[in-house]
């Protein structure tokens, strides 16, 4: 058993992990003080005291322990983790938080009960059941259970949430859980991204059992219908699904929207409340540029940009219904995408990057940031006479002062660093040059400082150009 390290997340939960920055989880948690999935932040808001949740593929317990804190002593968490090493660390994490309401079962979940072989990867997040056993691959014998067997054994009733992260075993879990899925009505989070691509056949598998799939809209923290016929965002990792009964409950709480339409009417009808003069001119950078924006010549494109910004402002108003906010965000994304495809001048790409990230079109956001970063670094002239959104929310409250160029470049590079990869663990020394530049610009956040320190420490070498 390797030495252990205890790390504290942003919500105060303590995780016990191997003391090695050569492994994914310790590195990411040290870098971000949290896990990189937006779904975890959503669940912290969704799951409340007294809830009953199940975590299949608990690993070191990031989801298990965060959910355990959310449900409190009145709730219950069942965590399934077949790896003996991971289960040991998970047990230490439970003890470190003083949780007495978490049940750990050292079993894999599949289509039938028995025993199996778990392939052991250096990065435990990639451990998976293997068929047939490959003698050349490190593995261990594990117990295998089904959801239906556990339904009877644990007497499960009123399960609120189920997470499935089983490295390709999802379809078999469904086959072994038909009674569970028929009798209960939880919200389910399931992984769809694999190394070889997307497993979108799971959308249909769940649909045949009465569960409709949804995607998380990260900027709003709501679930929206997932279109399995469209090309998914390349950064998509997980989807959610539930029966109509659970969907109705979530919609009533403002966590789910059952349909999505793109309409700018909310913004155009209330332009006095949501125009850039109200939403942006009050921010430090907007205050500096407001006179230039007022004096600019109005064009058809500039009017469309103002509509897009007003729609985005509507989406940020948490006093409004979730459906209205989502429709406004969708309209903003549509308008900005169309204009930037034709005329990506001024700082429209910054606005597109911000809106696309909130909407869940992360690949679109990254592409916009890359174009904008290249333009700024090449000292391409960028007109400032049109209102725009800062690429990342943190820069809304930071004054550019008399170094607007540095402020803009730092904002673009920081957002590109955050969105371009799930962590600098995956990019290594290739990101060092960008992190060094962010630091030298004078606007680095604590996380960017941690990223630079980790890259220097773990990868060394000379940064890629």
N, C-alpha and C positions, 0 to 999 in steps of 0.2 A: 504494500500500500504506500503510494507516494506521500510526501509531506503535504499538509493541508494549509490552506490560506482562507481566512474569513474576510469577505468583502461585503460592504453595506451598499444597498441600492438606494435610489432616490426616494423610495417610499419607506425607508428604514428597515426593510427586510434584510436579514443577514444570510448570505450564502457561503457554504463551505465547499471549496473546490480544490483541485490539485494545485500545488504551489509551483506552477510552471507557465510562463508567458509564451511557451511554444505551443500551448493548447488553445483552442478557439475560445472556450467560455471564460477562462481566467483573463485572457487578453481583452476580450470585448468588454467585460465588466469593469476592468481596470480603466479602459479607455473611455467608456461612455457612462459608467456608474449605473448602467441599466442594460437590458437586452435590446437588440436593434430592431425588433419587430414592433410595428405600430399596434398590432393586435393586443399586446400586453398592456399598453397604456389604455386602450379601449376597455379591456376587461376590468381594470382597476376602477373604472367609473361604473361599469355595468353590474358587477357582482357586489352584493351587499350582505350585511349581517344575516346569518341564518341560512344562507344558500347552501345547497348540496352540489358538489362538483366532482368530476372525475378527470384525471389526467393520465392518458395512455401515452407512454413514452416520456416519463418525467425527467430522465437524465439526472442532472445534479439538483433539480428542483426549482428552477427559475419560475416557471408558471405555478407549480405546486405551492411554493412558499408565499408567493405574492397573492395567490388566491386564498390561501389559508389566512393571511392577514385580513383580507377583505371580508371573508365570511365570518370571522371571529369565532369565539368559543361556542356560540350557538349553532354554527354551521358545521359542515363535515367535508373533508377532502379525501378521496381515495386516489392514491398514486400508484401506477403500475410501472415498474422499472426492472427489466430482467437482468441487467448487468450487475454482478455482485459488487464491483468497485463503485459504480455510480450509486447503487442503493445504499452503500455504506456512507458515502459523502452526503447523500440525501438525509439519512438518519441523523448525521451530525448537524446538518442545517436545521432540521426540525428541533433538535435539542437546543441549538444556539438561539432560536427564537422563542423557546418555551412553549411550543405548540403541542397541545394534547388532543387535538381534533383531526389529526392527519393519520390515515391508515396507509402504510406502505406494503404493497404486495410485490415480492420479487418474482414477477412472472411477466412473460410476453402475452399479448392478447392476439388471438387469431381465430380460425374457423372451427377448430376442434380442440378439446382438452388433451393434454399429454405432456410430452417433453419434446424439446427441439434443440437446435444448435444456434447459438448467437455468435455471429461473426464479430470479432473485436477489432475495432479500428483505433489507431492512436488518438483520433478525435472521436470521443464517445458519442457525439451527436450523430455519427454515421453508422453506429452499430445496427445490425439488422439480422433477422432470422434468415438462415440460408437453407436451400433445398437444391440438390442433395448436399451433404456435408463435403466441403473441400478440405482434405487433410492438410493441404499446404497453407491453409489460412488459420490464423489464431482464432480460437473460438472457445466457448464454454457451453456446457449443458444447462438448459434452463427449463423451468416449468412453463407450460403453455395453458392458458385458460381462455374461456370465451365470455363475451358480455352476458350471454343468456345464463351461463352457469353462475356467474357472479350476481346476476339479478336475483336468482333464487337464494344463493348463499348469504348475500348481504341484506336481502329483503329491501332492495332499492325501491323507493317511491319518490315521486316529485323531484327528480334530478333536474337541476336548473341548467347545468352546462357540462359539456363533454368535449375535451380536447383530444384529438388523435394526431400524433406525430410518430409514425411507426415505420418510416423509411421503406415505403412500398408495400406494407402489409395491410393497408387500409381496406382494400376490397375484401380480403379474407376476414377482417374484423367485422365487416358488415354481414358477411355470410354467417358468422357465428353469433350475431347479435340481432337476428330478425325479431325475436320476441321482445327483446329490450326496446328496439326501435319502434315496434308496433304499440307496445303498452305505455311507453313513456314519451315525453315530448320535450326533450332538452334542446337548447341551442347548441349546435355542434360546430367546432372549429376543426378543419381538416387540412392537411398539407397537400398541395397540388404540384409543387415545384420539386422536380427530381433532377439529378445530374444530367439525365438524358432528355429532359424537356418537361412538359406538363402532362399530368395525368387527369385530363379533363373528363375522361370517361366516368370519373367518380361523380361528376355533376349529375349524369344520367342515372348512375347507380342509386344515388340518394333520392333522385326524383321518383324512381320506381317504388320507393318506400314511403313516398308522401312528403319528402323534405325538399323545399325549394332553396336554391343556393343564392348567396349574397356575397358581395365584396365590401370590404371596409373602405369608406371614404375618409382618409386619415385626417384631413383638415377640419372635418365636422364631427368626427367620432360617431358616425351613423353607418348603418348597413343599407346598401342599395342593391337592387336585383342584379345578378351577374348574367351577362349575355354569353352563353357558351359558344355561340356562333361567331363571335368577334375574336380578333386576335388579342390575347391577354397581354397586359403590360409585362415586359420582360423581367421586371423586379418582383412580380407577384409571387408570394410564397404560400399563402393560406387563403381559404375561403371559409365562409360560415354557411350553415344551412339549418332550417327548422321547418316544422309543420305550421300550417296556417294559424293554429291556436296560439302557439308561441310567438309567431310573427305579430299577431294582433296585440299581445301583451307588450311586446317590445315597441311597437309603433305608438301605443298609448303612452309609453314612458319617453318617447322622443328618441329612441335608439335605432329605429328602423323605418325606412320609407319603402312602400310596396311598389311604387312606380316612379319613373324619372322622366321628366320632360325638360326641354331646354327653352326657357322663355325669359326675355329681358323685361317683361312688363312690370315686375316688382320694382326694378330700378327706375325705369322711365317714368312711372307714375309717382315716384317719391324722390325725384332727383334732388329736391331741396334738402332732403334728409340724408341722402346717401352719395351725393356727388363728391368729387375729389376735394372741393373746398371744405366740406365737412369731415371727410375721412382722412385725407392726406395732408392738407395744409396745416393741420395742427401738430403733425409730427415734426421732429427737428429738421430732417432733410427737406420735407415739404415746405416748411416755413421759409427755408433759405431760397427755394426755387419758385415759390408761389407767384411772385411778380412776373417771372419769365413765362410761367404757364398762362397767366392772365393776358399777357401781351401777344401771345402767339396767334398767328393767323389761323382761323378755323377752317378745317377741310372736312370732307366726308369721312376720311380715315380718323381724324382726330375726334370727331363726334362719336364714331364707333368705339374708339378707345375709351372715351369718357363713359359710354354705356357699359363697357366691360368692367371698368373700375367701379362703377356704381353697383353693378351686379355682385361684384366681389364683396363690396361693403355690406350689401344685404346678407350675403352668406355668412358674414362674421357676426351678425346681430343675433345673439343667443336668446333674445326675447321673442323671436319669430319661430314659427313651427318648423320642424326639421324638413318637411317636404318643400316649403317655400325657400328655405336656405339652400337645399340641394339643387333645386331648379335654377336658382340664381347663380350658384357656382357653376353648374353645367353650362348656362348661357355665357358666363364670363369666359370659360375655357373655350367654348366654340368660337366666340368672336375673336379672341386673341390668337387662337390657332390659325384661323382663316387669314387674318391680317398679317401675321408674322410669316406665313408662307409666301405672301405676295410682296410685302414691304417690311422686312425685319429691321427697320431703321429706328432712330431715336433710341429709347431704352425699352422698347416694347418686349424684347426678349426677356428682360428682367421681370416684367409683369407676367409673361407667359410662364416663366420658370416657377414663380411663386404660386400661381393659380393651378398649374398642372400638378405640382407636388401636393397641394391640398386636395385636389380632385382624385388623386390616385394614379395619375398618368406620369409615373416617376421617370420613365424613359424619355418622354417628351420634355420634362423639366431638365433632365441631364443634358439632352441635346441642345436646348436653348442656352443653358449655362456654358456649355463648351463653346458655342458660337460667340457668345458675349465675351467670355474670357479671352478668346483669340483676338477679338476686335480691340479690347482694351489693351492687351499686352502689345499689340501691333500699333498702338497709338492711333487707331482709326478714329476719325472725328465723329463724336456722338452728340447729336443735338439734345439739349436739356430743356427745350421749350415745349415739352409735352409731359403731362403728369404720368408717373409710373410707380409701380410697387417695388419696394426693396426686395431683392431676391429671397431673403430670409427674414423671419419675424424679428429676430434679435436686433437687427439693424434699424427697425422702426424707432427704437428709443435711443439710438446712438447718433449724436450730432457729428456731421462731417467736419464742422469747423471750416478752416481754410484749406483743408486737404481733401476736397471732394473726390478727386481721382483715386486717392488711396482708399478712401471709404468705400467707393464703388467696387474697386478691384478686390478688396478684402471681403466684401459681402458676397461677391460672385464666387470667389475661390472657396470661402468657407462652406457655402451651400453646395458647391460641387464636391467638396471633400466629404460632406455628410451624405449626399445622395448618390454619388458616383459608384460607391461600393458600400456593402453593409458595414464594413469596418476596414481600417488600414491593415488589419491582419491579412486580408486577401490581396492587397495591393503592394504591401511591403515597401521596399525602398523606392519604388516608382513614384510614390506620393511625397517623398521627402522634400523635393524641390518646391512643391506647392506649399507645404507646411512651413518651410523656412521663409518663403515669401510672405505668407500670412503673418507670421511673427514679426518680420521686419517692417511690415506696413503699419504696425502699432495698434491693430484692432483685434488681436487674437483673443478668443474666448478661452476659459480654463480648459475646455475639452480639446481645443486645437493645440494648446500647450501640452496636454497629456499625450495626444496623438504624436506630436513631434518627438517627445521624450521616448515614447515606446518604439517608434520607428528607428530612432538613433540607437536605442539600447538593443533592440532585438534583430535589426537587420544591418545596421552599420553601412559600410561601403559608401559609394558615391551615388548621389541622386541621379535618377534617369532624366534625360533632357527631352 
